[in-house]
Amino acid sequence: MNDVKIGIESGIWDHSSLDCFRDCPQYYDFRVNHGLIKSGTRMTSADFGTWIHKALENYYKEGMTDQSIMESMEIFKKGFIDDPTDNKRTMMKGLELLGKYFSRYRHEPFNVIATEIGGAIEIDHYMYSFRIDLTTEWLNPKGVYGIDTKTTSSMGRIISKPNNQVSGYDHILKLHYENVLGFIINAIGVYQSDEEMDKNAPKVKSVKSGKMIYQKKEREVLLRLPTSRTPVETKRWIDSVIHTIHMIEKCHESGVWPDYTKFCTAYASKCQFLDLCQAQDRYEMIQPLIDAGVYEVKYWMPYSIVSMDEEEAA
C-alpha cells in the first residue's frame, strides 16, 4: 500500500490530508493530488518538531533511563540543523526544552506499551491510516492512554476538544485496547523569551516610561491536556470523516476545487500556492513552474500500514 499516494486513487486517507481539504480544497488539489511543494523551502518548524519527536521516541522506547536521556539529547543534537532565518527554533532552544522535559517527566506515572504505532482502520469502505506517538498503561487510575506530542509557538491555540486528530486516535485505541481512559496532548511551547506578561497580577509602574505595565512571569512551556470521547462524539467524528471524503470525491468528479481565501495568509504566513492561485490559467502553469524549478513533486504518502498487534509483537 505504501507505493500508492493518499487519496482517491488508493482509497487511503489520513487526518492531515483531510484537514488539508478542510482548510482549502484548492490547496488540497495542488498539494495532495498534484503532489506540489515549493522548491528549496525548508520547513524549520516541522524539522524542529520531527527531531523533538525522535528524541522523545528514544527516551520512551529505551526505558526512560539516564542513559536514554543522554542518547535522546544526542539524537536531537546530531539531527537538527540550525536555520539562520529562524531565531526561535534553534539547536540551543531544542536542547533547553528537552532538558526541561526530562526534568519534569523523569518519573512517569505509566508503563510504555509501544512507540510510533502506525497502521490503518476501516471506516465505511475507506482505509484511514494513522501513526500514534505513544501508547501507555497508566498506573493510577489503571487504564490505557495514548499520547501525541505537539511542538507549538502558541500554546493557547491547542484545544483537546473538538480536535479531529485526537477524536480519531481515541477511537483507534478503543478498537485495540480495553479500559481506554482517553488521549493526552503532550504540548511543548517554543518561544524566544522564557517570560510572558502576567495579566492576572496587578500592574506596576515602569522605571523607564513611568507607565503602568504588566509584571512578567516565567512562561509555561510544558502542558498535558487529557481528553476522551463518548460514543456519540466518536460517531460524529466518523460521520465527519466520511462526509469530508465524499466532498473530496465530488470535487474530483466535477473538477471544481473551491478557494477558501481565509487560508491564503493563515497563521501569519503566505500559502505556498498563493502565486499559482493568482495566475489566470493556474493548471496550465503547473508544469512550466515545475520545469522552472519553482515547484517540485513529492506526493503525500500514507503511514506505514502495519497493525497495532504486529507493532506490539515486534
C-alpha positions, -999 to +999 in steps of 0.1 A: +000+000+000+029+024+007+036+026-031+003+045-035-003+081-026-030+092-002-065+100-016-089+090-044-065+066-062-056+044-032-088+048-011-064+055+018-069+087+039-054+103+070-061+131+094-036+155+078-049+152+043-085+156+053-077+186+074-058+200+044-090+198+024-110+214+053-085+243+052-088+248+015-100+224-013-078+242-039-047+238-016-056+201-013-057+196-050-023+212-055-006+195-025-022+161-024-035+154-060-006+171-078+020+165-051+034+200-054+057+216-028+077+249-032+112+241-042+140+249-017+116+256+011+128+244+044+100+238+069+121+246+100+091+243+124+084+208+110+121+198+112+123+210+148+092+191+158+104+160+140+137+158+159+120+166+192+097+136+184+127+114+176+144+123+208+113+116+229+107+083+210+141+071+220+136+082+256+104+062+260+115+033+238+147+028+258+131+027+292+132+064+304+167+059+319+195+084+325+213+067+296+183+072+273+181+109+282+218+114+271+211+094+239+180+114+232+198+147+236+225+135+212+198+124+187+185+159+186+219+175+185+231+154+156+198+155+136+185+191+138+203+218+118+200+254+127+182+277+102+198+312+102+164+327+093+148+313+125+160+325+158+132+308+177+137+271+167+174+266+173+197+239+184+201+256+218+163+260+223+157+224+214+182+211+239+169+235+266+133+223+260+144+186+261+163+193+294+131+208+309+110+180+296+133+152+311+134+171+344+096+174+346+088+139+333+117+119+346+094+096+365+063+090+345+031+075+361+028+049+333+045+019+316+052+022+279+032-001+257+046+010+223+061+040+205+053+053+170+025+029+162+015+030+125-015+013+110-049+017+094-085+010+103-116+007+081-142+035+081-171+026+059-153+012+028-123+035+032-089+030+049-079+056+075-042+055+082-026+068+114+006+070+135+003+074+173+034+087+191+030+067+223+006+043+240+008+038+277-005+017+306-014+042+333-007+031+369-033+051+387-061+051+376-055+019+358-061+021+321-047+030+287-038+065+275-025+074+241-001+104+239+006+128+210+034+153+213+030+187+197+056+215+195+040+249+191+047+286+194+011+292+205+001+270+234-032+289+237-043+276+202-042+239+213-076+225+222-083+189+230-120+190+220-131+194+193-100+180+177-103+157+147-069+141+151-075+132+188-110+120+181-096+095+156-068+084+179-093+079+208-115+057+185-085+037+173-073+030+208-107+017+218-107-007+189-075-023+201-074-020+239-097-025+268-102+002+295-091+031+274-090+063+296-086+086+267-059+106+249-033+131+261-019+161+240+017+165+252+024+201+243+058+217+242+059+255+237+086+270+216+092+307+223+121+331+221+115+345+256+112+324+287+089+351+302+054+363+295+031+390+308+012+381+339-023+395+332-037+381+365-012+401+387-016+439+395+003+462+371+034+480+382+050+513+372+077+511+346+110+526+356+117+536+320+084+551+308+066+557+341+035+539+327+017+511+344+026+478+328+020+441+334+046+422+355+063+393+339+063+356+349+081+325+338+064+311+307+048+276+309+062+256+281+052+221+291+015+212+293-005+180+291-042+180+281-061+148+288-093+142+269-117+114+259-147+108+236-181+094+242-198+070+217-219+099+204-188+121+199-170+092+182-199+086+158-199+123+150-162+121+141-168+090+119-196+107+101-175+138+096-146+118+081-170+100+056-186+133+047-153+150+041-141+122+018-174+124-001-168+161-006-133+153-020-148+127-043-174+153-056-146+178-062-127+151-081-157+142-102-166+178-111-131+192-114-141+221-091-118+228-062-131+259-043-107+286-030-110+291+008-094+325+008-091+328+046-063+303+043-042+324+019-024+342+047-034+320+077-011+318+107+008+350+097+024+332+067+016+332+030+003+300+014+029+283-008+004+282-037-009+318-035+011+329-065-002+299-085-038+307-075-034+342-087-024+331-122-053+332-147-045+298-161-033+281-129-034+245-141-016+253-173+011+269-152+019+238-131+042+221-155+061+252-166+066+261-129+079+226-122+103+228-152+115+262-139+122+247-105+096+268-087+078+237-076+087+200-072+066+169-070+065+150-037+033+130-032+017+127+002+022+090+011+002+071+038+017+060+070+032+025+071+002+002+071+011-021+100-014-033+125-011-024+162-008-061+171+021-065+147+038-034+162+035-048+197+047-082+187+078-066+172 
